[in-house]
Amino acid sequence: MKKILLAVVILAILAVASIFSAAVDLPPVPPIPDKFKNIQIAKPDPAVPKEIAAFLGEWEGVVMGKTPFRKVKIIIYEVSTQKIKFLYGCGDNPLGSRFPGGWSDNESELSFSNEKYRFSRRTSSGFSVHYYFENGLLNGMESAGSGRTGYSYELKKVK
């Protein structure tokens, strides 16, 4: 049983590593614009659970379709027991200029359901991305419109 569990863990690590390494050829996330450079990561209130406070910081990863699609960064700079504030940045869309990369400042309700902390944001195309914390990663799923395949987001903490 231990060997099977170890094999599953190794496969999961290899899968995540291959996803992040496959994103090397994607357009980079642009530098943070001056209007966001003064935003600092705030020390949370002592009433904020450690599990929530641990997500403050910088996360990097990719948006996935059938293959890695875009590089992304999320900087979570403020949390409370009910809200989360974060910067979202992404590289240019490699399929065209309709949705260029860039940065946005976001605020979302923070919730806990199905044993996971969750928050969301609206994309420039009008869809919602629902993020959740799981096994030390920040994952997300874009709600797709009718007949459209949604994208998944996979980020790891870097700072």
C-alpha positions in Angstrom: 0.0 0.0 0.0 2.8 2.4 0.8 4.5 1.7 -2.5 1.2 2.5 -4.4 0.8 5.7 -2.4 4.4 6.7 -3.1 4.0 6.0 -6.8 0.8 8.1 -6.9 2.6 11.0 -5.2 5.6 10.7 -7.6 3.3 10.7 -10.6 1.4 13.8 -9.3 4.7 15.6 -8.8 5.9 14.7 -12.3 2.6 15.8 -13.8 2.7 19.2 -12.1 6.4 19.7 -13.1 5.7 18.9 -16.7 2.8 21.4 -16.8 5.0 24.2 -15.4 7.9 23.3 -17.7 5.6 23.2 -20.8 4.7 26.9 -20.1 8.3 28.1 -20.8 7.5 29.1 -24.5 4.4 31.1 -23.6 4.5 34.9 -23.6 5.6 36.2 -20.2 3.4 38.0 -17.7 4.2 41.7 -18.1 5.8 43.6 -15.2 3.4 45.0 -12.6 2.2 48.5 -13.7 3.2 51.5 -11.6 -0.4 52.0 -10.4 -0.1 48.6 -8.5 3.6 48.8 -7.3 2.7 50.4 -4.0 0.3 47.6 -3.0 1.9 45.7 -0.1 1.0 42.4 1.4 -0.9 43.2 4.6 -0.4 41.3 7.8 -3.7 39.6 8.6 -5.8 40.2 11.7 -5.0 37.6 14.4 -8.6 36.3 14.0 -7.9 35.1 10.4 -7.3 31.3 10.5 -3.7 30.2 9.6 -5.0 28.2 6.7 -6.3 31.5 5.1 -3.3 33.6 6.1 -0.9 31.1 4.5 -2.2 32.1 1.1 -0.9 35.6 1.2 1.9 36.0 -1.3 2.8 35.5 -4.9 1.6 32.5 -7.0 2.7 31.6 -10.5 1.4 29.0 -13.0 -0.5 28.5 -16.2 -3.9 28.5 -17.6 -4.6 25.1 -19.2 -6.8 24.0 -22.0 -5.7 20.9 -23.9 -2.2 22.3 -23.4 -0.7 25.2 -21.4 -2.3 28.3 -22.7 -1.1 31.4 -20.7 1.3 32.2 -18.0 -0.4 33.8 -14.9 0.5 35.3 -11.6 -1.7 36.1 -8.6 -0.5 38.2 -5.7 -2.8 37.8 -2.7 -2.2 40.9 -0.7 -5.0 41.1 1.8 -7.2 38.5 3.5 -9.9 38.4 6.1 -12.3 35.7 7.2 -14.7 37.0 4.5 -12.8 38.7 1.7 -9.6 38.3 -0.3 -7.9 41.0 -2.3 -5.5 40.1 -5.1 -3.7 41.3 -8.2 -4.1 39.0 -11.3 -1.6 39.2 -14.2 -1.4 37.1 -17.3 0.8 37.0 -20.5 -0.6 37.8 -23.9 -3.0 35.3 -25.5 -0.8 33.3 -27.9 -3.8 32.9 -30.3 -4.3 36.5 -31.0 -4.6 40.0 -29.6 -8.3 40.0 -28.7 -7.5 39.4 -25.0 -4.0 40.8 -24.3 -2.1 40.2 -21.2 -2.0 42.6 -18.3 -2.8 43.2 -14.7 -6.0 43.8 -12.7 -6.9 44.5 -9.1 -9.6 42.2 -7.7 -11.6 41.7 -4.5 -13.7 38.6 -3.8 -15.8 37.0 -1.1 -13.9 34.2 0.5 -15.9 31.0 1.3 -15.3 27.5 2.6 -17.1 24.7 0.9 -16.4 21.1 0.1 -13.4 21.3 2.5 -11.7 24.0 0.4 -11.3 27.8 0.7 -12.6 29.5 -2.5 -12.8 32.9 -4.2 -13.5 34.1 -7.7 -12.9 36.8 -10.3 -14.5 37.9 -13.6 -12.4 37.6 -16.8 -12.1 40.2 -19.5 -14.3 37.9 -21.7 -17.0 38.0 -19.0 -16.6 34.5 -17.6 -15.9 33.7 -14.0 -12.9 31.9 -12.7 -13.4 30.1 -9.4 -10.2 29.5 -7.4 -9.6 27.1 -4.6 -6.7 26.1 -2.4 -5.8 22.4 -2.4 -2.6 20.5 -1.4 -0.5 23.6 -1.3 -1.6 24.7 -4.8 -3.9 27.4 -6.0 -6.2 25.9 -8.6 -9.0 27.4 -10.6 -11.7 26.6 -13.1 -13.2 29.0 -15.6 -16.9 28.6 -16.0 -17.4 28.0 -19.7 -20.4 29.1 -21.8 -22.6 26.7 -23.5 -20.7 24.5 -25.9 -17.3 25.9 -24.8 -14.6 24.0 -23.0 -13.5 25.8 -19.8 -9.9 26.4 -18.8 -8.2 25.3 -15.6 -5.7 27.3 -13.6 -2.8 25.7 -11.8 -0.5 27.9 -9.7 2.2 27.3 -7.1 3.4 29.7 -4.4 6.7 31.3 -5.2 6.9 34.0 -2.5 
